[in-house]
Amino acid sequence: MQFAQGSAIMQIELYDYQKEAIKKLQSGSILCGGVGSGKSLTSLFFYKDKICRNFQIIKDLYIITTAKKRDSLEWDKDLSNLGLSKNPECSIYGIKVVIDSWNNIKKYENASNAFFIFDEQRLVGHGAWTKHFLKIAKNNEWILLSATPGDTWMDYVTVFIANGFYKTRSEFIRRHVVYSRYSKFPKVEKYLDCKYLSWLKDRVLVYMDYSKKTKTKITKIKCAYDKSLYSNTIKNLWNPYKDKPLKNIVELCITLRRIVNQDNSRINALLNIYQKHKKIIVFYNFNCELDILEKALKERNIPFSQWNGRKHEEIPNSSKWVYLVNYSAGAEGWNCIETNAIYFYSLNHSYKMMKQASGRIDRVNTKFEDLYYYYAFSDSTIDKSILKCLANKKTFNAKDFIPSSQEKHML
């Protein structure tokens, strides 16, 4: 066979920790490395060296990733290092390469005899994506890439089934899970035979152990909030923005967060950070927060662009800018080495989401030594509850929200 026209393999020297990971990887593994550690390139070299045996064997390559990473062409850049391309005419040996988002995973469930890279794995639970993944895993070779592979044993069920350790989710639950008898909803009380589960986890996890050259600088910025509106919302269980009663605890938490996060002190904090860094990534949660951020930046003629469910804009091509990113749309699967500063305008309820968001500037190829993270927070009970969960590496759940002793009687 001849090389496809225009294809060429660049001489890329991997780090030692990447080479060690490739030696340990096999189909069915989870490649676990911190954000920015180079998991993408490592997985592609694993495909070339061990799956295709340096292209002596030809297999179609499918990459399932985030929409942000697909659209920003980050995978395309790494593929070009190996002479691979989504265009078969430019791909070495005419290898077929497909890059798509998790939302479209169903399109590929009938593929066979191919190799799949599942980037920023989304296989917690037992929804539609999990079902499509299991069907793909049955007829193809595959690996998962993740910076945060799992916090509980339930997070590994799908991967264990895909590797043939269990036939079904029910079998896993029957053997290892004890549910609480006193909870109104399914709540795991304890796991059985954890030693065996640890052995299984060690079989699938391949860690990339590398020493970071960057230093993290964290600044917590205490912001104000409308205490009167906050207290009245809890006391009267009334939504001041919809002018009607609150339906449940979830709506209460969302409303309290809106009250807290809309305070102008958070904008003042951003402006102070902008004076220092000139290029800043800003993470936010809700559209009402975006409206406030947009208005403040437009009034001051500060260049900005945004990435969210409605707009997919690239970082401004200028010496000064602010990049507004919604957590849900852009916390994962892309990187930026043009700045070393992130401002968390509002806290996200998920520890994993916060960790992924932090990794957007913490890349192995960054030119910066010091990375600056600014966290806006308040003395409100809702922010305190979220901070407590994040400190314990957990996800905040509205059902667990506990107001202060002075506020308890209001509920």
C-alpha positions as CSV (number, residue, x, y, z in Angstrom):
1,M,0.0,0.0,0.0
2,Q,1.1,3.6,-0.7
3,F,0.5,6.6,1.5
4,A,-2.5,8.7,0.7
5,Q,-1.7,11.8,-1.3
6,G,-0.6,14.6,1.0
7,S,-0.2,12.5,4.1
8,A,2.9,12.6,6.2
9,I,3.8,11.5,9.7
10,M,5.5,14.2,11.8
11,Q,8.3,13.3,14.2
12,I,6.6,13.8,17.5
13,E,8.5,12.9,20.7
14,L,6.2,11.7,23.4
15,Y,7.0,12.3,27.1
16,D,8.2,9.3,29.1
17,Y,4.9,9.1,31.0
18,Q,3.0,8.9,27.8
19,K,5.2,6.1,26.5
20,E,4.7,4.2,29.7
21,A,0.9,4.6,29.4
22,I,0.9,3.2,25.9
23,K,2.7,0.1,27.1
24,K,0.0,-0.5,29.7
25,L,-3.0,0.3,27.5
26,Q,-5.2,-2.3,25.9
27,S,-8.7,-2.3,24.4
28,G,-11.2,-1.6,27.2
29,S,-8.9,0.6,29.3
30,I,-9.6,4.0,30.8
31,L,-6.6,6.3,30.1
32,C,-6.6,8.5,33.2
33,G,-4.6,11.7,33.3
34,G,-5.0,15.2,34.6
35,V,-6.4,17.9,32.4
36,G,-3.8,19.0,30.0
37,S,-1.6,15.9,30.3
38,G,-1.8,14.9,26.6
39,K,-4.3,12.1,26.7
40,S,-5.5,12.8,23.1
41,L,-2.1,12.4,21.5
42,T,-1.3,9.4,23.8
43,S,-4.5,7.6,22.6
44,L,-3.7,8.3,19.0
45,F,-0.2,6.8,19.3
46,F,-1.7,3.8,21.1
47,Y,-4.0,3.4,18.0
48,K,-1.0,3.6,15.7
49,D,1.5,1.5,17.6
50,K,-0.6,-1.2,19.2
51,I,-4.0,-1.4,17.5
52,C,-2.7,-0.9,13.9
53,R,0.8,-2.2,14.7
54,N,2.3,0.9,13.1
55,F,-0.2,0.7,10.2
56,Q,0.4,-2.9,9.3
57,I,-3.2,-3.4,10.2
58,I,-5.8,-0.8,9.0
59,K,-8.8,0.0,11.2
60,D,-11.3,2.8,10.9
61,L,-10.9,5.3,13.7
62,Y,-13.9,6.9,15.5
63,I,-13.5,9.7,18.0
64,I,-16.4,10.5,20.2
65,T,-15.8,13.8,22.1
66,T,-17.4,17.0,23.2
67,A,-19.1,19.3,20.7
68,K,-16.7,22.0,21.7
69,K,-13.6,19.9,21.1
70,R,-15.0,18.6,17.8
71,D,-15.9,22.1,16.5
72,S,-12.6,23.7,17.6
73,L,-10.7,21.1,15.5
74,E,-8.3,20.2,18.4
75,W,-8.4,16.5,17.5
76,D,-7.7,17.4,13.8
77,K,-4.4,19.0,14.9
78,D,-3.3,15.9,16.8
79,L,-4.4,13.6,14.0
80,S,-2.2,15.5,11.5
81,N,0.8,14.6,13.5
82,L,0.2,10.9,12.5
83,G,-0.7,11.6,8.9
84,L,-4.4,11.1,9.7
85,S,-7.3,13.2,8.4
86,K,-11.1,13.2,8.2
87,N,-10.5,13.5,4.5
88,P,-9.7,10.0,3.3
89,E,-7.7,11.4,0.4
90,C,-5.3,13.1,2.9
91,S,-5.3,10.3,5.4
92,I,-2.4,7.8,5.5
93,Y,-3.4,4.6,3.7
94,G,-6.8,6.1,3.2
95,I,-7.8,5.4,6.8
96,K,-11.3,6.5,7.6
97,V,-11.5,9.0,10.5
98,V,-14.7,10.2,12.1
99,I,-14.9,12.8,14.8
100,D,-18.3,13.5,16.4
101,S,-19.9,14.5,19.7
102,W,-21.5,12.3,22.3
103,N,-24.9,13.6,21.3
104,N,-24.5,11.7,18.0
105,I,-23.1,8.4,19.4
106,K,-26.2,6.5,18.2
107,K,-25.1,7.0,14.6
108,Y,-22.2,4.7,15.1
109,E,-23.7,1.8,17.2
110,N,-23.6,-0.5,14.1
111,A,-19.9,0.0,13.4
112,S,-17.7,-3.1,13.6
113,N,-14.0,-4.0,13.5
114,A,-13.0,-0.4,14.1
115,F,-11.3,1.5,17.0
116,F,-13.1,4.0,19.1
117,I,-11.7,6.7,21.4
118,F,-14.3,8.0,23.8
119,D,-13.0,11.3,25.0
120,E,-14.2,12.9,28.3
121,Q,-16.2,9.9,29.1
122,R,-20.0,10.3,29.7
123,L,-20.9,6.9,30.9
124,V,-22.1,7.5,34.4
125,G,-25.6,6.0,34.9
126,H,-27.6,3.9,32.5
127,G,-29.1,6.3,29.9
128,A,-29.1,6.3,26.1
129,W,-25.4,7.0,25.7
130,T,-24.5,4.1,27.9
131,K,-26.7,1.7,25.8
132,H,-25.2,2.9,22.5
133,F,-21.7,2.6,24.0
134,L,-22.2,-1.0,25.1
135,K,-23.4,-1.9,21.7
136,I,-20.3,-0.3,20.1
137,A,-17.9,-1.9,22.6
138,K,-19.3,-5.3,21.8
139,N,-18.1,-5.2,18.2
140,N,-15.1,-2.9,18.3
141,E,-11.9,-2.1,20.1
142,W,-12.0,1.0,22.3
143,I,-10.5,3.1,25.1
144,L,-11.9,5.8,27.3
145,L,-10.1,9.1,28.2
146,S,-10.9,10.8,31.5
147,A,-9.4,13.2,34.0
148,T,-12.0,12.1,36.6
149,P,-12.9,8.5,35.9
150,G,-15.2,7.9,38.9
151,D,-16.0,8.7,42.5
152,T,-18.1,5.6,43.4
153,W,-18.2,2.0,42.2
154,M,-21.5,2.7,40.4
155,D,-19.5,5.0,38.1
156,Y,-17.6,2.0,36.8
157,V,-20.5,-0.3,36.1
158,T,-20.8,0.4,32.4
159,V,-17.0,0.0,31.8
160,F,-17.0,-3.3,33.8
161,I,-19.9,-4.6,31.7
162,A,-18.2,-3.6,28.5
163,N,-15.1,-5.5,29.6
164,G,-17.1,-8.6,30.2
165,F,-16.7,-8.6,34.0
166,Y,-20.5,-8.5,34.5
167,K,-23.3,-9.4,32.1
168,T,-25.7,-6.7,33.3
169,R,-26.1,-3.8,35.6
170,S,-28.5,-5.9,37.7
171,E,-25.8,-8.5,38.2
172,F,-23.4,-5.9,39.5
173,I,-26.0,-4.5,41.9
174,R,-27.0,-7.9,43.1
175,R,-23.4,-8.8,44.0
176,H,-22.1,-5.5,45.3
177,V,-24.7,-3.0,46.3
178,V,-26.7,-2.6,49.5
179,Y,-29.4,0.2,49.3
180,S,-30.6,2.1,52.3
181,R,-34.0,0.9,53.5
182,Y,-35.0,4.2,54.9
183,S,-34.5,6.5,51.9
184,K,-37.3,7.6,49.7
185,F,-35.2,7.2,46.6
186,P,-32.4,4.7,45.7
187,K,-29.4,5.5,47.9
188,V,-26.4,3.3,48.2
189,E,-25.7,2.5,51.8
190,K,-22.6,0.3,51.2
191,Y,-20.7,-1.8,48.7
192,L,-19.8,-5.5,49.1
193,D,-16.5,-7.2,48.1
194,C,-14.7,-3.9,47.5
195,K,-11.3,-5.7,47.3
196,Y,-12.5,-7.5,44.2
197,L,-13.9,-4.2,42.8
198,S,-10.5,-2.6,43.4
199,W,-8.8,-5.4,41.5
200,L,-11.2,-4.8,38.5
201,K,-10.6,-1.1,38.6
202,D,-6.8,-1.6,38.5
203,R,-7.3,-3.8,35.4
204,V,-9.0,-1.0,33.4
205,L,-7.4,2.2,34.7
206,V,-4.1,3.3,33.2
207,Y,-2.7,6.4,34.9
208,M,-0.4,9.0,33.3
209,D,1.9,10.1,36.0
210,Y,3.5,13.4,35.2
211,S,5.0,16.3,37.1
212,K,3.4,19.6,36.4
213,K,5.6,22.5,35.7
214,T,2.9,25.0,36.6
215,K,2.1,26.5,39.9
216,T,-1.5,27.2,40.9
217,K,-2.4,30.5,42.4
218,I,-5.9,30.6,44.0
219,T,-7.7,33.8,45.1
220,K,-11.1,33.7,46.8
221,I,-13.1,36.9,46.4
222,K,-15.8,37.5,48.9
223,C,-18.7,39.2,47.3
224,A,-21.9,40.9,48.6
225,Y,-25.5,39.9,48.0
226,D,-29.0,41.2,48.7
227,K,-29.5,39.7,52.2
228,S,-33.0,41.1,52.5
229,L,-34.2,39.6,49.3
230,Y,-32.5,36.3,50.0
231,S,-34.1,36.0,53.5
232,N,-37.5,37.0,52.2
233,T,-37.3,34.4,49.5
234,I,-36.7,31.6,52.0
235,K,-39.3,33.0,54.5
236,N,-42.1,33.4,52.0
237,L,-41.1,30.6,49.5
238,W,-41.8,33.2,46.8
239,N,-39.9,33.5,43.5
240,P,-39.3,37.3,43.1
241,Y,-38.4,36.9,39.4
242,K,-41.6,35.0,38.4
243,D,-43.7,36.7,41.1
244,K,-45.3,33.4,42.1
245,P,-44.7,30.7,44.8
246,L,-41.7,28.4,44.6
247,K,-42.6,24.9,43.5
248,N,-39.9,22.9,45.4
249,I,-36.4,22.9,47.0
250,V,-34.7,22.8,43.6
251,E,-36.4,26.0,42.4
252,L,-35.6,27.5,45.8
253,C,-31.9,26.8,45.3
254,I,-31.8,28.1,41.8
255,T,-33.6,31.3,42.9
256,L,-31.2,31.8,45.8
257,R,-28.2,31.3,43.5
258,R,-29.6,33.9,41.1
259,I,-30.0,36.4,43.9
260,V,-26.4,35.8,45.1
261,N,-24.8,35.7,41.6
262,Q,-26.4,38.8,40.3
263,D,-24.7,41.1,42.8
264,N,-22.7,43.9,41.1
265,S,-19.7,43.1,43.3
266,R,-18.9,40.1,41.1
267,I,-18.7,42.4,38.1
268,N,-16.4,44.7,40.0
269,A,-14.2,41.8,40.8
270,L,-14.0,40.9,37.1
271,L,-12.9,44.4,36.2
272,N,-10.2,44.4,38.8
273,I,-8.9,41.0,37.5
274,Y,-9.0,42.3,33.9
275,Q,-6.8,45.3,34.8
276,K,-4.2,42.7,35.9
277,H,-4.4,40.0,33.3
278,K,-5.9,41.6,30.1
279,K,-6.9,38.1,28.9
280,I,-9.4,36.2,31.0
281,I,-11.7,33.2,30.7
282,V,-14.9,33.6,32.7
283,F,-17.1,30.7,33.7
284,Y,-20.7,31.2,34.6
285,N,-23.9,29.0,35.1
286,F,-27.1,30.8,34.0
287,N,-28.3,32.9,31.2
288,C,-29.2,35.7,33.6
289,E,-25.5,35.9,34.6
290,L,-24.5,36.0,30.9
291,D,-26.8,39.0,30.4
292,I,-25.1,40.9,33.3
293,L,-21.6,40.0,32.0
294,E,-22.4,41.0,28.4
295,K,-23.9,44.4,29.5
296,A,-20.9,45.2,31.7
297,L,-18.4,44.4,29.0
298,K,-20.3,46.3,26.3
299,E,-20.6,49.4,28.4
300,R,-16.8,49.4,28.9
301,N,-15.9,48.5,25.3
302,I,-14.0,45.4,26.5
303,P,-13.6,42.8,23.6
304,F,-15.3,39.6,24.4
305,S,-16.7,36.5,22.8
306,Q,-18.6,33.5,24.2
307,W,-19.2,29.8,24.1
308,N,-22.6,28.5,25.3
309,G,-25.6,26.6,24.0
310,R,-26.5,29.5,21.7
311,K,-23.2,30.9,20.4
312,H,-20.0,29.0,19.5
313,E,-17.5,31.8,19.1
314,E,-13.7,31.5,19.2
315,I,-11.5,33.5,21.5
316,P,-11.1,37.1,20.2
317,N,-8.0,37.8,18.1
318,S,-6.7,40.8,20.1
319,S,-4.3,41.7,22.8
320,K,-7.1,42.1,25.4
321,W,-10.2,40.0,25.8
322,V,-12.7,38.2,28.0
323,Y,-14.0,34.8,27.0
324,L,-17.4,34.0,28.5
325,V,-18.0,30.3,28.8
326,N,-21.0,28.4,30.1
327,Y,-20.0,25.5,32.3
328,S,-22.4,23.0,30.7
329,A,-21.3,23.9,27.2
330,G,-17.5,24.5,27.6
331,A,-16.0,23.1,30.8
332,E,-14.4,20.2,29.0
333,G,-12.6,19.2,25.8
334,W,-10.7,22.3,24.7
335,N,-7.7,24.3,25.8
336,C,-6.2,27.8,25.8
337,I,-2.6,28.6,26.2
338,E,-3.0,32.3,25.5
339,T,-3.9,33.2,29.1
340,N,-3.1,32.0,32.6
341,A,-6.2,33.4,34.3
342,I,-9.7,32.0,34.9
343,Y,-12.5,33.8,36.8
344,F,-15.3,31.7,38.2
345,Y,-18.0,34.3,38.3
346,S,-20.3,31.7,39.9
347,L,-19.6,28.3,41.4
348,N,-20.8,25.2,39.7
349,H,-22.5,22.6,41.7
350,S,-20.3,19.8,40.4
351,Y,-16.7,19.1,41.7
352,K,-15.9,17.4,38.4
353,M,-17.2,20.3,36.4
354,M,-15.1,22.8,38.4
355,K,-12.0,20.6,38.0
356,Q,-12.5,20.2,34.2
357,A,-13.1,24.0,33.9
358,S,-9.8,24.7,35.8
359,G,-7.9,22.5,33.3
360,R,-8.7,24.7,30.3
361,I,-5.5,26.7,30.9
362,D,-3.5,24.0,32.8
363,R,-2.0,22.3,29.7
364,V,1.3,20.4,29.3
365,N,2.3,22.9,26.5
366,T,1.4,26.1,28.3
367,K,4.0,28.9,28.2
368,F,3.0,30.1,31.7
369,E,4.5,28.9,35.0
370,D,1.9,30.5,37.3
371,L,-1.8,29.9,36.7
372,Y,-4.3,32.2,38.4
373,Y,-7.8,31.1,39.5
374,Y,-10.2,33.5,41.0
375,Y,-13.3,32.2,42.8
376,A,-16.2,34.6,43.6
377,F,-18.3,33.5,46.6
378,S,-20.5,35.0,49.3
379,D,-21.5,34.4,52.9
380,S,-24.9,33.1,51.8
381,T,-26.0,29.6,53.0
382,I,-26.3,28.4,49.4
383,D,-22.7,29.3,48.5
384,K,-21.5,27.8,51.8
385,S,-23.3,24.6,51.0
386,I,-21.8,24.4,47.5
387,L,-18.3,25.2,48.8
388,K,-18.6,22.5,51.4
389,C,-19.4,19.9,48.7
390,L,-16.6,21.1,46.4
391,A,-14.1,20.9,49.3
392,N,-15.2,17.2,49.8
393,K,-15.0,16.5,46.1
394,K,-18.7,16.0,45.9
395,T,-21.6,17.3,43.8
396,F,-24.0,19.7,45.5
397,N,-27.6,18.4,45.6
398,A,-30.5,20.7,46.3
399,K,-32.1,18.0,48.5
400,D,-29.2,18.3,50.9
401,F,-29.4,22.1,51.2
402,I,-29.6,23.2,54.8
403,P,-30.2,26.9,55.6
404,S,-28.7,28.5,58.7
405,S,-30.2,27.9,62.1
406,Q,-31.9,31.4,61.8
407,E,-33.4,30.4,58.5
408,K,-34.6,26.9,59.3
409,H,-37.9,28.0,60.7
410,M,-38.7,29.7,57.4
411,L,-39.0,26.5,55.5
